[in-house]
Amino acid sequence: MNAAIKRTVLERRRLRAVQLSQKGWRVTDIAQALNVSVPAVSQWLSVYRREGEDGLKARKRTGAPRRLSPRHTLMLHALLKRRPRENDIDADVWDRVLVQRVIKRLFGVTYSHQHCGRLLRTALDSKGAIPRVARLELDDLLKKVDIARIRTRFGPRHGRSPH
């Protein structure tokens, strides 16, 4: 389910709880009807009393910042779409441990085996095309060439024409 759709569905559920409460329903009955916990309904009603409908709207989730930049993520996807041997890595197939070692070596970031499995699955399932500049940066990185140099080949806009 798309995150935006999920947020909308959850907001509607919270608003429905308020509507049912205003019709005289008990908190336990609302919780049962909406298939949620009683404390959740109580919290929604409390927030509604304090902040109104705006308090029930979904907020953007914060959280820890990503450790891999979007550019590094593209490079990782380009890497994982090839077989390890095509990248001069001594293995036949990608696994979580190998992905973890490669990420640490190339990008200096350490992830758990579990998260590396998710990254591998995401990369293999992704259908989007990898931009040429990401593939070239990856190739240079694998050759231990300074990747900052590659950007000078394409200029500041990576070869796109100005407005």
C-alpha positions as CSV (number, residue, x, y, z in Angstrom):
1,M,0.0,0.0,0.0
2,N,1.3,3.4,-1.0
3,A,2.4,5.5,2.1
4,A,0.2,8.4,1.1
5,I,-2.8,6.2,0.8
6,K,-2.0,4.4,4.1
7,R,-1.8,7.8,5.9
8,T,-5.2,8.8,4.4
9,V,-6.8,5.5,5.5
10,L,-5.4,5.9,9.1
11,E,-6.6,9.5,9.2
12,R,-10.1,8.5,8.2
13,R,-10.1,5.8,10.9
14,R,-9.2,8.3,13.6
15,L,-11.9,10.7,12.3
16,R,-14.4,7.9,12.3
17,A,-13.6,7.2,15.9
18,V,-14.3,10.8,16.8
19,Q,-17.6,10.6,14.9
20,L,-18.7,7.5,16.7
21,S,-17.8,9.0,20.0
22,Q,-19.9,12.1,19.2
23,K,-22.8,9.7,18.5
24,G,-22.5,8.4,22.0
25,W,-20.5,5.2,21.3
26,R,-18.4,3.9,24.2
27,V,-14.6,3.7,23.7
28,T,-14.6,-0.1,23.9
29,D,-17.2,-0.4,21.2
30,I,-15.4,2.0,18.9
31,A,-12.2,0.1,19.4
32,Q,-13.9,-3.2,18.5
33,A,-15.7,-1.7,15.5
34,L,-12.5,-0.2,14.1
35,N,-10.4,-3.2,15.1
36,V,-7.9,-1.2,17.2
37,S,-7.0,-1.1,20.8
38,V,-8.9,0.8,23.5
39,P,-5.9,2.9,24.4
40,A,-5.5,4.0,20.8
41,V,-9.1,5.2,20.6
42,S,-8.7,7.0,24.0
43,Q,-5.5,8.7,22.7
44,W,-7.2,9.8,19.5
45,L,-10.1,11.3,21.4
46,S,-7.8,13.1,23.8
47,V,-5.8,14.5,20.9
48,Y,-9.0,15.6,19.2
49,R,-10.2,17.4,22.3
50,R,-6.9,19.3,22.6
51,E,-6.1,20.0,18.9
52,G,-9.2,19.3,16.9
53,E,-9.1,17.6,13.5
54,D,-5.6,18.9,12.8
55,G,-4.3,16.8,15.6
56,L,-5.6,13.6,14.0
57,K,-3.8,14.2,10.7
58,A,-0.8,12.1,9.8
59,R,2.6,13.8,10.3
60,K,5.7,13.2,8.4
61,R,7.7,10.6,10.3
62,T,11.1,11.7,11.3
63,G,13.7,9.2,12.2
64,A,17.4,8.6,11.7
65,P,18.8,10.1,8.5
66,R,19.8,7.7,5.8
67,R,23.4,6.6,5.9
68,L,23.6,6.0,2.2
69,S,23.0,9.1,0.0
70,P,20.5,8.7,-2.9
71,R,23.6,8.7,-5.2
72,H,25.2,5.9,-3.3
73,T,21.9,4.0,-3.2
74,L,21.8,4.2,-7.1
75,M,25.4,3.0,-7.3
76,L,24.6,0.1,-4.9
77,H,21.6,-0.9,-7.1
78,A,23.8,-0.8,-10.2
79,L,26.3,-3.0,-8.4
80,L,23.8,-5.5,-7.2
81,K,22.1,-5.9,-10.5
82,R,25.3,-7.4,-11.9
83,R,26.7,-10.7,-10.8
84,P,29.5,-10.3,-8.2
85,R,32.1,-11.7,-10.6
86,E,31.3,-9.0,-13.2
87,N,32.5,-6.6,-10.5
88,D,35.7,-8.6,-9.8
89,I,34.3,-9.8,-6.5
90,D,35.1,-13.4,-5.8
91,A,31.6,-14.9,-5.4
92,D,29.0,-16.4,-7.6
93,V,25.9,-14.8,-6.0
94,W,25.0,-11.9,-3.7
95,D,24.2,-12.7,-0.1
96,R,23.7,-10.5,2.9
97,V,27.2,-10.9,4.2
98,L,28.8,-10.0,0.9
99,V,26.5,-7.0,0.5
100,Q,27.5,-5.9,4.0
101,R,31.2,-6.1,3.2
102,V,30.9,-4.3,-0.1
103,I,28.9,-1.5,1.4
104,K,31.5,-1.1,4.1
105,R,34.4,-1.2,1.7
106,L,32.9,1.2,-0.9
107,F,30.9,3.6,1.2
108,G,32.3,3.3,4.7
109,V,28.8,2.5,6.1
110,T,28.1,-0.5,8.3
111,Y,24.6,-2.1,8.2
112,S,23.3,-5.3,9.9
113,H,23.1,-8.5,7.9
114,Q,19.3,-8.2,8.2
115,H,19.2,-4.7,6.7
116,C,21.7,-5.7,3.9
117,G,19.2,-8.5,3.0
118,R,16.5,-5.8,2.7
119,L,18.8,-3.6,0.6
120,L,19.6,-6.6,-1.7
121,R,15.9,-7.5,-2.1
122,T,15.0,-3.9,-2.9
123,A,17.8,-3.6,-5.5
124,L,16.9,-6.8,-7.2
125,D,13.2,-5.9,-7.3
126,S,13.7,-2.4,-8.5
127,K,12.7,-1.8,-12.1
128,G,13.9,1.7,-12.7
129,A,16.9,2.4,-15.0
130,I,20.1,3.3,-13.4
131,P,21.5,6.7,-14.6
132,R,24.6,6.5,-16.6
133,V,26.5,8.8,-14.3
134,A,25.8,6.4,-11.3
135,R,27.1,3.4,-13.3
136,L,30.3,5.4,-14.3
137,E,30.9,6.6,-10.7
138,L,30.5,3.0,-9.5
139,D,32.9,1.7,-12.1
140,D,35.5,4.3,-11.1
141,L,34.9,3.6,-7.4
142,L,35.5,-0.1,-8.0
143,K,38.7,0.7,-9.8
144,K,39.7,2.9,-6.8
145,V,39.6,6.0,-8.9
146,D,38.7,9.3,-7.3
147,I,35.0,9.6,-8.0
148,A,35.0,13.4,-7.7
149,R,36.9,13.4,-11.0
150,I,34.0,11.9,-12.9
151,R,31.7,14.8,-12.1
152,T,34.0,17.1,-14.0
153,R,33.4,15.1,-17.1
154,F,29.7,15.9,-17.1
155,G,29.8,19.4,-15.6
156,P,27.6,20.6,-12.8
157,R,24.3,19.4,-14.3
158,H,25.6,16.0,-15.5
159,G,25.3,16.8,-19.2
160,R,21.7,18.1,-19.0
161,S,21.0,21.1,-21.2
162,P,20.2,24.4,-19.4
163,H,16.7,25.7,-19.0
